[in-house]
Amino acid sequence: MESICNCPCSHNTEEPKAVPLSTAHLATTLAPADQLWSTGREQAVRLRMEESGPGSEAPITVHQMFLETVEKYGNHPALVSKKDGQWMTLTWNQYYEQCRAAAKSFLKLGLERYHGVGILGFNSAEWFISDIGCILAG
């Protein structure tokens, strides 16, 4: 997945396309790989897949699992945190939208594929939104 950066240093000015909120058409394609491990961040590794049982299920990405949860539990509480003495609740839909906004912000700041973001902070909704936002950006 190529990231699109709208910063002035980028030559790609194509607008990002909206991601439909449906996992029915998402298929995970694995990069060809022969090795079971790697020390290179851009090198693919072969997954150990079984013929039957739990190890035979098709792999899915964190983003796919997140979308499945949003589709199934969209209006249910996902995160509850206390801010200035009041409890704040984010539904799965709200959580996903805030994670997408964080991902877009990271891309705008120049985050590239296979790079990381250090998140320092307390156990808060913003930490979780930033964490998933990094995954969605990559």
C-alpha positions as CSV (number, residue, x, y, z in Angstrom):
1,M,0.0,0.0,0.0
2,E,1.6,3.2,-1.1
3,S,0.9,6.2,1.2
4,I,-0.1,9.5,-0.3
5,C,1.6,12.6,1.2
6,N,0.1,16.0,0.5
7,C,3.1,17.9,1.9
8,P,4.9,20.4,-0.3
9,C,7.9,18.1,-0.7
10,S,5.8,15.4,-2.4
11,H,5.3,15.2,-6.1
12,N,2.1,13.2,-5.8
13,T,-0.9,15.5,-5.5
14,E,-3.6,12.8,-5.8
15,E,-6.3,13.1,-3.2
16,P,-6.7,10.1,-0.9
17,K,-9.7,7.9,-1.7
18,A,-12.2,7.2,1.1
19,V,-12.1,3.7,2.4
20,P,-15.5,2.1,2.3
21,L,-16.7,0.7,5.6
22,S,-17.2,-2.8,4.4
23,T,-14.8,-5.8,4.8
24,A,-16.8,-8.1,2.4
25,H,-14.5,-7.2,-0.6
26,L,-11.2,-7.0,1.3
27,A,-8.9,-9.9,0.5
28,T,-5.5,-10.3,2.2
29,T,-2.8,-10.9,-0.3
30,L,0.5,-12.0,1.0
31,A,3.8,-11.0,-0.5
32,P,5.8,-13.9,-1.9
33,A,8.3,-15.1,0.6
34,D,10.5,-18.1,1.2
35,Q,12.0,-17.3,4.6
36,L,10.2,-17.6,8.0
37,W,12.0,-14.7,9.5
38,S,13.8,-11.5,8.5
39,T,15.8,-8.7,10.0
40,G,14.8,-6.3,7.2
41,R,11.8,-4.2,7.7
42,E,10.8,-4.3,4.0
43,Q,11.4,-8.0,3.5
44,A,8.4,-10.3,3.4
45,V,8.2,-13.5,5.6
46,R,6.4,-16.7,4.9
47,L,3.5,-17.5,7.3
48,R,3.3,-20.9,8.7
49,M,-0.1,-22.1,7.5
50,E,-1.7,-25.4,8.4
51,E,-3.9,-27.6,6.2
52,S,-6.8,-27.6,8.7
53,G,-7.7,-26.2,12.1
54,P,-7.1,-22.7,13.5
55,G,-3.8,-22.4,11.7
56,S,-5.5,-22.8,8.3
57,E,-7.6,-19.6,8.6
58,A,-6.8,-16.9,6.1
59,P,-4.8,-14.1,7.7
60,I,-6.3,-10.7,8.1
61,T,-4.8,-7.3,8.9
62,V,-5.4,-5.2,12.0
63,H,-7.3,-2.8,9.8
64,Q,-9.6,-5.6,8.5
65,M,-10.2,-6.8,12.0
66,F,-11.0,-3.2,13.1
67,L,-13.4,-2.7,10.2
68,E,-15.2,-6.0,11.1
69,T,-15.6,-4.8,14.7
70,V,-16.9,-1.4,13.5
71,E,-19.4,-3.1,11.2
72,K,-20.6,-5.5,13.9
73,Y,-20.6,-3.1,17.0
74,G,-20.5,0.4,15.4
75,N,-22.8,2.1,17.9
76,H,-21.6,0.2,21.0
77,P,-19.0,1.7,23.3
78,A,-15.4,1.1,22.3
79,L,-13.4,3.4,24.6
80,V,-14.5,5.0,27.9
81,S,-12.1,7.5,29.6
82,K,-12.3,10.1,32.2
83,K,-11.4,13.7,31.2
84,D,-11.7,16.6,33.7
85,G,-13.7,14.4,36.0
86,Q,-16.3,13.4,33.4
87,W,-16.6,10.1,31.7
88,M,-16.2,10.3,27.9
89,T,-17.5,7.4,25.7
90,L,-16.4,6.8,22.1
91,T,-18.4,4.3,20.0
92,W,-16.6,2.0,17.6
93,N,-17.7,4.3,14.7
94,Q,-16.3,7.4,16.5
95,Y,-13.1,5.5,17.4
96,Y,-12.6,4.5,13.8
97,E,-13.2,8.0,12.5
98,Q,-10.7,9.5,15.0
99,C,-8.1,6.8,14.1
100,R,-8.5,7.6,10.4
101,A,-8.1,11.3,11.2
102,A,-4.9,10.5,13.2
103,A,-3.6,8.4,10.3
104,K,-4.2,11.2,7.8
105,S,-2.4,13.6,10.1
106,F,0.6,11.3,10.4
107,L,0.7,11.0,6.6
108,K,0.5,14.7,6.2
109,L,3.5,15.0,8.6
110,G,5.5,12.7,6.4
111,L,5.1,9.3,8.0
112,E,6.3,6.6,5.6
113,R,5.6,2.9,5.2
114,Y,7.7,0.8,7.6
115,H,8.5,3.8,9.8
116,G,7.4,4.2,13.3
117,V,6.0,6.7,15.7
118,G,6.9,7.0,19.3
119,I,3.9,7.6,21.5
120,L,4.6,8.9,25.0
121,G,1.7,9.3,27.3
122,F,-0.7,7.9,29.9
123,N,-3.3,5.3,29.3
124,S,-5.8,7.5,27.5
125,A,-8.1,7.5,24.5
126,E,-5.7,9.7,22.5
127,W,-2.9,7.1,23.0
128,F,-5.1,4.3,21.5
129,I,-6.3,6.6,18.7
130,S,-2.7,7.4,17.8
131,D,-1.6,3.8,18.0
132,I,-4.3,2.6,15.6
133,G,-3.8,5.7,13.5
134,C,-0.2,4.6,12.9
135,I,-1.3,1.2,11.8
136,L,-3.9,2.6,9.4
137,A,-1.4,5.1,8.0
138,G,1.0,2.3,7.1
